[in-house]
Amino acid sequence: MRLATYLAHAGVASRRAAAEIVRAGRVRVDGVRELDPARPIDGERVEVDGRPLSGPQERVVYMLHKPVGVVSTASDTHGRPTVVDLVDDPRRLYPVGRLDADSSGLILLTNDGELANLLLHPRHGVAKTYRARVGGGRPSAAALARLRAGIELEDGRTAPARARLVGADVIELELREGRKRQVRRMCAAVGHPVRRLERIRFGPLELGALASGEHRRLRDAEVELLRAAARPT
């Protein structure tokens, strides 16, 4: 197992972040500073910032129904509640992707850095579905067609999306990319500012009846479905 992968499996950080930790000189292997993230590890003693690691942890994935007002980070410099605060698990968990503080819905937390990288890599295009309650009256067929075709935003044109009306003022939108505040910007661009936003699906997983603020650990079969959804096509 490569050193960066070992750190990710030990819950230190995602594999990409773990590689940067190694390059920064923060890791020692059998007491010697190691700068190569690809260094093979097979039973050696590994330390990060002087703290010995006990080895790879059991990998877990949780589904959480994030409430409005909670931030999608592991910690917050402003003292706001985080998604990690809502999951009672001693392991070091990281959110997979983000939801704005003023948005709610399905978010994943895991200590499996490899899986997190797979799910977030733009090449894999794992679908995420949102329901947006919007202003500006009932969205027209033309507005939905524009969302499906892609919207020209300040950071470039969005990829084609699936969009349908599921209520007089509710748009369901499926995206395979994850730009900052993308749903809000897309809807505003077609004249329908978002009043309330919820993510209801992440890949093969649905939020379902999970109550706001509640979480559950994913079954092995569900984790495998996530891995399958993240495999390159």
Steps between C-alpha positions, in 0.01 A plus 500: 500500500633845411564747780234751392243221475605371843441846648161527330394159633619603846258792489765774484366668186386425148763332285577822311529701822708223656748525213543870573552425869783263405660751261486763776734285710247423773531120477766266638539132416694303763626831635626637167330789323335377180415732208378245245121436513550186287739338749381141564387429856501146639503497878727802558429748781338813356470834682325822396611817682663276760180301561528126430223344294344172604444395141207505262162547668183321413357706217152638553258715300208689649204664334392819678199726451674835540280771650509865393757695703751215527822532299638217285853494641681301768561817704404867486707802604181694582372243746199395292370143531645261241374182339767304691351623829176321414655151465600322820809312385851530650664451159622799302225554243495728198201626300477386139418813303326799647163659549469871572417591859160622381427173316391166644491138399712195436873514567746217557770477768778245495854417607557328165707753309523282190122473470459874561742577215315265266164659577627855457721459193348702212588226251258259667205739500304342786147640478350709778132600504358814660154642561486878484200704610527812287358848465399678183175314442446163336808402295424479130586222260755737346673553835522124558636452148776751571595314818513173307717645225749672732527854633774750424638608840792725588724195537390338173211308358349227714467145375158378384276410794173326563227741610132450564219678680370304801284775647366842407823658623730199549768396250677165525849526352756224449862609451821310428733785594545691823579866462457739789132586557428363154129422540431845643691673220336294227149563627566871548628518141160385367308745719414271792708575812519211745308546824573156643739231384528135598716218362285189480733255323872428478583242235288191577405619850176678584434716806162337548342535843822582687408790728689829508809467719484120500756263352551130434796286411489360147484125452782328313273450198425874489871586515562265208224673303679830564829354377328371188348843433845659528680266263620678185271448202 
